[in-house]
Amino acid sequence: MIHSEGRFSDRLYRSTHEVWERSHRHPFLIEMREGTLDPGRFIYYLKQDYVYLIDYAKMFAIGGLKSPDLETMVKFAELFHSTLNVEMELHRQYAERFGVTREELEKTRPSPTTVAYTKYMLDAAQGSLAEVVASLLPCMWSYREIGTAFAKFPGALDHPLFKEWILMYSSEEFGALTDWCIGLMDRLAEGLPERELIRLEEHFATTSKLEYLFWDMAYRQEEWPI
Ligand SMILES: Cc1ncc(CN)c(N)n1
């Protein structure tokens, strides 16, 4: 996407772009885009992502709680609803196709990387609303970037398994919610001292790296050693 200079979100984007590029080049995403990803790896990803999203949705609930006005609160309620009932419904439908019940999905044992990612975010969310948004933003923004790039890749939307996933993350609805979060990040960063901006940048960089690790974990089908 085109991103104008001078906005805090632009600074965030530039500072982590290398990490995002590495995600885009990860075999999980390359094989998914080309339609060759092993379905076993995809199911593993879906199950981990389902329990990830349960905690991720709480970030929006916390955002609502920390909102300075009703308009912001309403938007966070929309994001909360959309995660639980739209994004997670995609996972439930995929699971059904693979004969995985809702109960099994919900009882997925979070992998070490899933635990690291969700606990990091929820811990950061104990701080200001700006910290909540800086921590959750790579999740939305990087998926929008991946989804829109995949949608343009020849043949990707014809794939019988990955089509719905690509449609979800390249959709206008998902893009609009992502843009709203980016705009909110910019508004919340306005006038903050450099020391606080650095803290926000650290959250954004850490969850960007955790996004990379999440793809890697899914590709390796990471398990606890015992
Ligand atoms: C790990 C992860 N990151 C981002 C998204 C997109 N909400 C997701 N479903 N899962």
The ligand as a Tripos MOL2 file, in Angstrom:
@<TRIPOS>MOLECULE
LIG
   10    10     1     0     0
SMALL
NO_CHARGES

@<TRIPOS>ATOM
      1 C1         -0.9370  -15.0810   14.1780 C.3       1 LIG1
      2 C2         -1.9630  -14.2440   13.4630 C.ar      1 LIG1
      3 N1         -1.6400  -12.9870   13.1110 N.ar      1 LIG1
      4 C3         -2.5890  -12.2370   12.4410 C.ar      1 LIG1
      5 C4         -3.8350  -12.7000   12.1400 C.ar      1 LIG1
      6 C5         -4.8500  -11.8600   11.4430 C.3       1 LIG1
      7 N2         -5.8560  -11.4200   12.3400 N.3       1 LIG1
      8 C6         -4.1150  -13.9980   12.5340 C.ar      1 LIG1
      9 N3         -5.2930  -14.5800   12.2730 N.pl3     1 LIG1
     10 N4         -3.1620  -14.7900   13.1930 N.ar      1 LIG1
@<TRIPOS>BOND
     1     1     2 1
     2     2     3 ar
     3     2    10 ar
     4     3     4 ar
     5     4     5 ar
     6     5     6 1
     7     5     8 ar
     8     6     7 1
     9     8     9 1
    10     8    10 ar
@<TRIPOS>SUBSTRUCTURE
     1 LIG1         1 GROUP 0 **** ****
